[in-house]
Amino acid sequence: MASDADWAFAQYERVRGSLPTAVFPEHSVQIANLGEVADQIDVFLLDAFGVLNIGDTVIPGAPERVAALQAAGKQVFVVTNGASLPPEVSLAKYRKFGFDFQQSDVIASRDALSVGLVGRPEKLWGVMALEESKLQDFPVPCMRLELDAALYDQVEGFILLGSAPWTGAHQDMLVSSLKRNPRPVMVGNPDIVAPRETGLSLEPGWYAHDLAHRTGITPGFFGKPFTNVYDLALAQVAPSIPRDRIAMVGDTLHTDVLGGAAIGVKTILITDYGLFAGKDTAGYIKDSGIVPDWVSRHT
């Protein structure tokens, strides 16, 4: 587990040079919930963790807020870096929480990764993943990595998908193998941390930046704040809808707000849940220079 929001913020700032650049407003406007800006926004791109749920717990009021936006004729998408589970499993989870989403409404970094893997020449990829991640869904041959150093040297590339089973021993095996034989590394979840019921978990992005520092290899990232996942979402939005009528909603500055600003849409930071729960976000915004259009307590 990561220590706290201050630690996570420092880690994101440490790797800021590898993240997209963007233009931000001069200041943020405070609102209570998304309903206050519904008349200004036609399309809402919602992060999952910190906006809809915390781990396996739904955020109070979030299903009702999403239903109200949908009833008002808004397009509402989930744009998530949760890459471990296949799309149908993620959709079932959101429906269990009480959200009325269709499969096409859920866009995950896993989807962007799949697009990026099409046509790759590597014959076998080693994957950081859960047992239930359904690696057979990817367009390349994959093998789940375990605590066996020989496995790491057998593959021609690595995919960092889900870090729940990953340990320091796994990471050391990966780094040692890459030092012996540098190969491509693709990251299906750029998040450094994610909010859980018991604190912040270390995510694939943390391990990707760690191995980059230790090996000199530059990973390929798929998911927020990088544009590839937003391209999939915006492909479902009518070209006639201007970017300033689209909003990215999330609980982090360096993934959700930075990513949304980088593609030219409005941004909304949720503060009462997720990364900055219980924190005054003004200092983080000032120190990073990542300024959301709106700061909202609740979804």
C-alpha positions in Angstrom: 0.0 0.0 0.0 1.1 3.6 -0.7 1.4 5.9 2.3 -0.9 8.8 1.6 -2.0 11.5 -0.8 1.1 13.6 -0.1 3.4 10.7 -1.1 1.3 9.9 -4.2 1.3 13.6 -5.2 5.1 13.7 -4.9 5.4 10.5 -7.0 3.3 12.0 -9.8 5.3 15.2 -9.7 8.5 13.3 -9.9 7.5 11.8 -13.2 5.8 14.9 -14.5 8.2 15.1 -17.5 6.8 11.9 -18.9 3.2 13.1 -18.8 1.3 15.1 -21.4 1.3 18.9 -21.3 -1.8 21.0 -21.2 -3.3 24.5 -20.9 -5.3 25.2 -17.8 -7.7 27.9 -16.6 -6.5 30.6 -14.3 -8.6 29.5 -11.4 -11.2 26.9 -10.4 -14.9 27.4 -9.6 -16.2 25.6 -6.6 -19.4 23.6 -7.0 -21.2 21.1 -4.8 -22.0 18.4 -7.4 -22.1 17.7 -11.1 -25.8 18.8 -11.3 -24.7 22.5 -10.9 -22.9 22.4 -14.3 -25.2 20.1 -16.2 -26.6 23.0 -18.3 -23.0 23.7 -19.5 -21.9 20.1 -20.3 -23.4 17.7 -22.9 -20.9 14.8 -22.3 -19.5 13.6 -19.0 -16.4 11.3 -18.9 -16.4 9.9 -15.4 -13.4 8.3 -13.7 -14.5 5.2 -11.7 -12.4 5.0 -8.6 -13.0 8.1 -6.4 -16.0 9.2 -8.5 -18.3 6.1 -8.8 -16.7 3.7 -6.3 -14.0 3.2 -3.8 -12.7 -0.4 -4.3 -15.8 -2.6 -4.1 -17.9 0.1 -2.4 -20.2 2.4 -4.3 -20.0 6.1 -3.5 -23.2 7.3 -1.9 -25.4 9.3 -4.3 -23.3 8.5 -7.4 -25.9 6.2 -9.1 -28.6 8.7 -8.5 -26.5 11.6 -9.9 -25.5 9.6 -13.0 -29.2 8.6 -13.6 -30.2 12.2 -13.4 -27.6 13.2 -15.9 -28.7 10.4 -18.3 -32.4 11.4 -17.8 -31.5 15.0 -18.8 -30.2 13.7 -22.1 -26.5 13.8 -21.3 -24.0 11.2 -22.6 -22.2 9.7 -19.7 -19.2 7.4 -20.1 -16.9 5.7 -17.7 -13.3 6.3 -18.6 -11.2 4.2 -16.3 -7.6 3.0 -15.9 -9.0 -0.2 -14.3 -7.4 -2.7 -16.8 -7.3 -5.9 -14.8 -10.8 -7.2 -15.6 -12.4 -7.8 -19.0 -15.1 -5.3 -20.1 -18.1 -7.5 -19.4 -17.0 -8.1 -15.8 -16.5 -4.3 -15.2 -19.9 -3.6 -16.6 -21.5 -6.2 -14.3 -19.8 -4.5 -11.3 -21.2 -1.1 -12.2 -24.7 -2.5 -12.8 -24.5 -4.2 -9.4 -23.6 -0.8 -7.9 -26.8 0.6 -9.4 -25.5 2.3 -12.6 -27.4 1.9 -15.8 -24.5 1.7 -18.3 -24.3 -0.2 -21.5 -21.1 -2.0 -22.6 -20.2 0.9 -25.0 -20.4 3.4 -22.2 -17.4 1.8 -20.4 -14.0 2.7 -21.9 -11.0 1.2 -20.1 -7.3 1.6 -20.6 -7.4 -2.1 -21.3 -9.2 -1.3 -24.5 -6.6 1.3 -25.5 -3.8 -1.2 -24.8 -5.5 -3.8 -27.0 -5.6 -1.4 -29.9 -1.9 -0.6 -29.3 -1.0 -4.3 -29.3 -2.5 -5.0 -32.7 0.1 -6.0 -35.2 3.0 -6.1 -32.7 5.7 -8.6 -33.9 6.5 -10.0 -30.4 5.6 -13.8 -30.3 5.0 -13.9 -26.5 4.3 -11.3 -23.9 4.7 -11.7 -20.1 2.0 -10.1 -18.2 1.6 -8.6 -14.7 -2.0 -9.7 -14.1 -4.7 -11.3 -11.9 -5.6 -14.9 -12.5 -9.0 -13.8 -13.7 -7.7 -11.1 -16.2 -8.6 -13.3 -19.3 -5.4 -12.7 -21.1 -6.7 -14.7 -24.1 -8.8 -11.6 -25.0 -5.7 -9.7 -26.1 -4.6 -9.7 -29.8 -1.1 -11.1 -28.9 0.0 -14.3 -27.1 0.3 -13.8 -23.4 1.6 -15.6 -20.3 0.9 -14.5 -16.7 4.1 -13.9 -14.8 4.7 -15.6 -11.5 7.6 -16.0 -9.1 9.8 -17.9 -11.6 12.8 -16.0 -13.0 12.9 -18.3 -16.0 9.5 -17.1 -17.2 10.8 -13.5 -17.5 13.6 -14.5 -19.9 11.3 -16.5 -22.2 9.1 -13.6 -23.3 9.7 -11.0 -26.0 7.8 -8.2 -24.2 6.1 -7.2 -21.0 2.6 -5.9 -20.2 1.8 -4.3 -16.9 -1.9 -4.8 -16.4 -2.9 -5.4 -12.8 -0.6 -5.1 -9.8 -2.7 -6.7 -7.0 -0.6 -9.9 -6.9 2.7 -8.2 -7.7 5.4 -8.0 -5.1 8.9 -6.6 -4.8 10.3 -10.0 -5.7 8.3 -10.0 -8.9 9.5 -6.5 -9.7 13.2 -7.4 -9.1 12.8 -10.4 -11.4 11.4 -8.2 -14.1 14.1 -5.5 -13.7 16.9 -8.1 -13.7 15.5 -9.7 -16.9 15.2 -6.4 -18.6 18.8 -5.5 -17.7 20.0 -8.7 -19.2 17.9 -8.3 -22.4 16.0 -5.0 -22.9 12.5 -5.5 -24.4 9.3 -3.5 -24.9 7.2 -2.7 -21.8 3.5 -1.8 -22.3 1.5 -0.4 -19.4 -2.3 -0.9 -19.4 -2.8 1.2 -16.3 -0.7 4.4 -15.9 -2.0 5.1 -12.4 0.6 5.3 -9.6 -2.0 4.7 -6.9 -5.7 3.9 -6.6 -8.1 4.6 -3.6 -9.2 1.4 -1.8 -11.3 1.0 1.3 -8.2 0.5 3.4 -6.0 3.2 1.7 -4.0 3.7 -1.5 -2.8 0.7 -3.5 0.3 0.8 -5.7 -0.8 0.4 -9.3 1.1 -0.6 -12.5 2.1 2.9 -13.3 4.3 3.0 -10.1 6.1 -0.2 -11.2 6.5 1.1 -14.7 8.2 4.3 -13.6 10.3 2.3 -11.1 11.6 -0.1 -13.9 12.2 2.9 -16.2 14.4 4.5 -13.5 16.2 1.2 -12.9 16.7 0.0 -16.5 16.5 3.1 -18.7 13.7 1.5 -20.7 10.8 3.9 -21.7 7.5 2.1 -21.3 4.5 2.7 -23.5 1.5 4.0 -21.6 -2.2 3.3 -22.4 -4.8 5.1 -20.3 -5.3 8.4 -18.6 -3.7 11.0 -18.8 -2.5 9.8 -22.3 -4.7 10.6 -25.3 -5.1 7.0 -26.5 -8.0 6.1 -24.1 -9.7 9.5 -24.7 -9.6 8.8 -28.5 -11.8 5.8 -27.9 -14.3 7.8 -25.8 -14.5 10.7 -28.1 -15.0 8.5 -31.1 -18.5 7.9 -29.7 -19.3 11.6 -29.3 -20.8 13.6 -32.2 -18.3 15.8 -33.9 -20.7 18.7 -33.6 -20.3 18.7 -29.8 -17.5 21.2 -29.0 -14.8 20.2 -26.6 -15.9 22.9 -24.1 -19.2 21.0 -23.8 -17.4 17.9 -22.7 -16.1 17.3 -19.1 -13.6 14.9 -17.6 -14.5 14.2 -14.0 -12.0 12.5 -11.6 -10.4 12.5 -8.3 -6.8 13.0 -9.4 -4.9 16.0 -10.8 -2.2 14.1 -12.8 -4.4 11.6 -14.5 -8.0 12.9 -14.8 -7.6 16.7 -14.8 -4.3 16.7 -16.7 -5.6 14.2 -19.2 -8.8 16.0 -19.8 -7.1 19.4 -20.2 -4.6 17.8 -22.6 -7.4 16.9 -25.0 -9.1 20.3 -24.6 -12.2 19.4 -22.6 -13.4 20.9 -19.3 -12.3 19.2 -16.1 -13.9 18.6 -12.7 -12.0 17.5 -9.6 -14.0 15.5 -7.1 -12.6 16.0 -3.6 -14.7 14.2 -0.9 -13.7 10.8 -2.1 -10.7 9.2 -3.7 -7.1 10.5 -3.6 -7.7 13.8 -1.9 -10.4 12.7 0.5 -10.1 14.8 3.7 -7.5 17.1 2.2 -7.6 20.8 1.1 -6.8 20.5 -2.6 -5.9 24.2 -3.1 -2.2 23.5 -2.2 -1.9 20.6 -4.5 -3.4 22.6 -7.4 -1.1 25.5 -6.7 2.0 23.4 -6.4 1.4 21.4 -9.5 -0.1 24.1 -11.7 -2.8 21.6 -12.8 -5.9 23.6 -12.4 -9.4 22.1 -13.0 -12.3 24.2 -14.3 -14.4 23.1 -11.4 -13.7 21.6 -8.0 -16.7 19.6 -6.7 -17.2 17.9 -3.3 -19.5 15.2 -4.7 -20.3 13.5 -7.9 
